Structure formats: structure tokens, C-alpha cells
Amino acid sequence: MLINRTTGSASVVPELVYDDVEQAIGWLCETFGFTELWRAGRHRARLEFGNGVVIIADDDPLHGRSAPKRSESHNHAVMVRVDDVDAHHERAREHGAVILSPPADYSYGERQYSAEDLAGHRWTFTQAIADLAPEDWGGTSAAALNERSQRHPEPH
């Protein structure tokens, strides 16, 4: 696979729409610790965090994009892995992020918190605190699911 220096090597890249791309870039870098990779005028940018990236785009209806309204319900979030979720939470809180849920430990071995950005996008920041198999916390691994389906094929 050819890797383009402009687009990078991430296989999945969320695109989030904001009314003001420049304001969003500054806020996301200052509040959540992203780094700007490049910008195309005032309508598009790519930010990185660790080995992940996100596209920040304007609400140009010609490209099928519209910024969310704070009153709209949300059914998505972008998850970002961090080294220290408590320090990240404190930074985000100090810079005005709306904290939706404070840092908490979860049975699947992660410590997470969720926040809302200046445009109403939801973000979950996560830190691994244990290395657990899905079966250790009540989940089912893909291997177990495949084994179960081979033993008990579903009728067509």
C-alpha cells in the first residue's frame, strides 16, 4: 500500500465538521493536546494525536457536510488513547471542555472519561490499566465466537 505524506498511514480517519475550522484547530490543540499536521485554507485540516489522526472540516453543504447543533442528540464519539487519563482530564477541564463523565475504571481494563468539544462533538479518552481477555470481564473473543459457530452452525 502506498503511503501518502499528506494523508498519512491511518486506516480509519474520522472527519468532524465545525462552523469555524481555525477556532476548532486552536481549541483541540490547546484543550485536548492534538498537533496540527496541515491546513488547507480555512476549510480543512488534519490533526494528529499519537499515531491517530482526525480531519477537521468546515460545514460546506457542497461537500455534504454540516456542523452539529449543540441541541442535537449524539450517537457517536471519537475515542483517543492517552498515557495518563487523569492528567488529560484535568487539562481538558481547565481549558473549558464540557466533561460528560469523569475518569472511571471499567471492568474491561480501561480508565476513561468523556467530554464535549466547542462544537458539541463527543470525545472519549481512554488509558489501559490492565491487559484482559474479553472472557475475563464477561465479553466473548472473536476466536470463541468462531469456535461456537463452527460447533453449532445456524440454519439458513
C-alpha positions as CSV (number, residue, x, y, z in Angstrom):
1,M,0.0,0.0,0.0
2,L,1.3,3.4,-1.0
3,I,1.6,5.9,1.9
4,N,0.9,9.5,1.0
5,R,2.9,12.0,3.1
6,T,-0.2,14.3,3.1
7,T,-2.8,11.8,4.3
8,G,-0.6,9.5,6.4
9,S,-1.0,5.8,7.2
10,A,-4.0,5.7,9.5
11,S,-6.6,3.2,8.2
12,V,-9.6,4.9,9.7
13,V,-9.7,8.7,9.9
14,P,-12.8,10.4,11.4
15,E,-13.9,13.7,9.8
16,L,-15.5,16.1,12.2
17,V,-17.3,19.2,11.0
18,Y,-17.1,22.6,12.7
19,D,-18.5,26.0,11.9
20,D,-15.1,27.6,12.4
21,V,-12.2,25.3,11.4
22,E,-9.4,27.7,12.6
23,Q,-11.1,28.1,16.0
24,A,-11.6,24.3,16.3
25,I,-7.9,23.7,15.5
26,G,-6.7,26.0,18.2
27,W,-9.2,24.6,20.7
28,L,-8.5,21.0,20.0
29,C,-4.7,21.5,20.2
30,E,-4.8,23.6,23.4
31,T,-7.6,21.6,25.2
32,F,-7.0,18.0,24.1
33,G,-3.3,18.1,23.1
34,F,-3.7,17.5,19.3
35,T,-0.9,18.6,16.9
36,E,-1.7,20.2,13.6
37,L,-0.2,18.4,10.6
38,W,-1.5,20.6,7.8
39,R,-4.2,23.0,6.8
40,A,-6.0,23.7,3.5
41,G,-7.1,27.3,3.6
42,R,-9.8,28.0,6.2
43,H,-11.9,24.9,5.3
44,R,-9.9,21.8,6.2
45,A,-7.1,20.5,8.4
46,R,-5.6,17.3,9.7
47,L,-4.6,16.9,13.3
48,E,-2.7,14.1,15.0
49,F,-2.6,12.5,18.4
50,G,0.0,9.7,18.8
51,N,-0.4,7.6,15.7
52,G,-4.0,8.6,15.1
53,V,-5.4,11.5,13.1
54,V,-8.7,13.4,12.6
55,I,-9.8,15.6,9.8
56,I,-11.4,19.0,10.8
57,A,-13.6,20.3,8.1
58,D,-15.9,23.2,7.5
59,D,-19.7,22.9,7.2
60,D,-19.7,23.2,3.4
61,P,-23.0,21.8,2.1
62,L,-21.5,21.3,-1.4
63,H,-19.4,18.6,0.2
64,G,-22.3,17.1,2.1
65,R,-21.1,18.4,5.5
66,S,-23.0,20.2,8.2
67,A,-21.8,21.1,11.7
68,P,-23.8,19.6,14.6
69,K,-26.0,21.9,16.6
70,R,-25.5,21.7,20.4
71,S,-29.2,20.8,20.8
72,E,-28.9,17.7,18.6
73,S,-28.7,14.3,20.1
74,H,-25.4,12.5,19.6
75,N,-24.9,8.8,18.8
76,H,-21.2,8.9,18.2
77,A,-17.9,9.7,19.9
78,V,-14.3,9.6,18.9
79,M,-12.1,7.6,21.2
80,V,-8.5,8.6,21.8
81,R,-5.9,6.6,23.7
82,V,-3.8,8.6,26.1
83,D,-1.0,7.8,28.5
84,D,-2.5,9.5,31.6
85,V,-6.3,9.9,31.5
86,D,-6.4,11.8,34.8
87,A,-3.8,14.4,33.6
88,H,-5.6,14.7,30.3
89,H,-9.0,15.2,32.0
90,E,-7.5,17.9,34.2
91,R,-6.1,19.7,31.1
92,A,-9.4,19.5,29.2
93,R,-11.4,20.7,32.2
94,E,-9.0,23.6,32.8
95,H,-9.4,24.7,29.1
96,G,-13.2,24.6,29.2
97,A,-14.2,21.2,27.8
98,V,-17.6,20.1,29.0
99,I,-17.0,17.0,31.0
100,L,-19.7,14.4,30.3
101,S,-18.3,11.7,32.6
102,P,-15.3,12.0,34.9
103,P,-12.4,9.5,34.8
104,A,-13.6,6.0,35.9
105,D,-12.2,2.5,35.8
106,Y,-14.0,-0.1,33.7
107,S,-14.1,-3.9,34.1
108,Y,-12.5,-4.4,30.6
109,G,-9.2,-2.9,31.8
110,E,-9.6,0.8,30.7
111,R,-9.8,4.1,32.6
112,Q,-11.9,6.6,30.6
113,Y,-13.6,10.0,30.7
114,S,-15.8,11.6,28.1
115,A,-16.1,15.3,27.1
116,E,-17.8,17.5,24.6
117,D,-15.9,20.0,22.5
118,L,-16.7,23.5,21.4
119,A,-19.0,22.2,18.6
120,G,-20.7,19.5,20.6
121,H,-18.7,16.6,19.3
122,R,-18.3,13.8,21.9
123,W,-14.8,12.5,22.8
124,T,-13.8,9.6,25.0
125,F,-10.3,9.5,26.2
126,T,-9.0,6.1,27.4
127,Q,-6.0,4.6,29.2
128,A,-5.2,0.9,29.5
129,I,-4.9,-0.1,33.2
130,A,-5.0,-3.9,32.7
131,D,-4.4,-6.4,29.9
132,L,-7.5,-8.6,30.0
133,A,-9.0,-11.1,27.6
134,P,-12.7,-10.4,26.8
135,E,-13.6,-13.6,28.8
136,D,-12.0,-12.1,31.9
137,W,-14.7,-9.4,32.1
138,G,-17.8,-11.1,30.6
139,G,-17.1,-10.5,26.9
140,T,-16.5,-13.0,24.2
141,S,-13.4,-13.1,22.0
142,A,-13.7,-13.5,18.2
143,A,-11.9,-16.8,18.5
144,A,-14.6,-18.1,20.9
145,L,-17.4,-16.8,18.7
146,N,-15.9,-18.5,15.6
147,E,-15.4,-21.8,17.5
148,R,-19.1,-21.6,18.8
149,S,-20.4,-21.0,15.2
150,Q,-18.4,-24.0,13.9
151,R,-19.8,-26.3,16.5
152,H,-23.4,-25.0,16.2
153,P,-23.9,-23.6,12.6
154,E,-27.1,-21.5,12.3
155,P,-29.7,-22.9,9.9
156,H,-30.2,-21.0,6.7
